[in-house]
Amino acid sequence: MNHKLDPIGHKTRHEEYASLHPTSKRLVNVNR
């Protein structure tokens, strides 16, 4: 939830989220 304040943590959670939601990977990349 603090991924916005932490660029490193953001990237980590971003990849983790993509792994959990491969179908939502496009939405995550667009909303990045």
N, C-alpha and C positions, 0 to 999 in steps of 0.2 A: 504494500500500500504506500510505502515511502519510495517507490521506485522512481517517482518523478524527481525527488530530491537527490537520489543516488543513481547517477548514470550507469555505474558498474552493476549495481543491483538490478537496475531496470533491464539491462541487456540479459542478465542471468534469468530473471523472471520471464522476460520476453521469449527466450528460447525454451524455457521450461513450459510456459503456457502453450507455445506452438507445438511442443511435443505432446502435451495433453489434449490439445485441440488442433490437430493438423488441418481439419476442415475450416477452422476459423483463422488459420494462419494468414490468409489473405486479408481478412478484416483487421487483424492485429497489425499487419504491416501498413495497411492504409491508415489506420487510426494512430500509427506511431507518430 
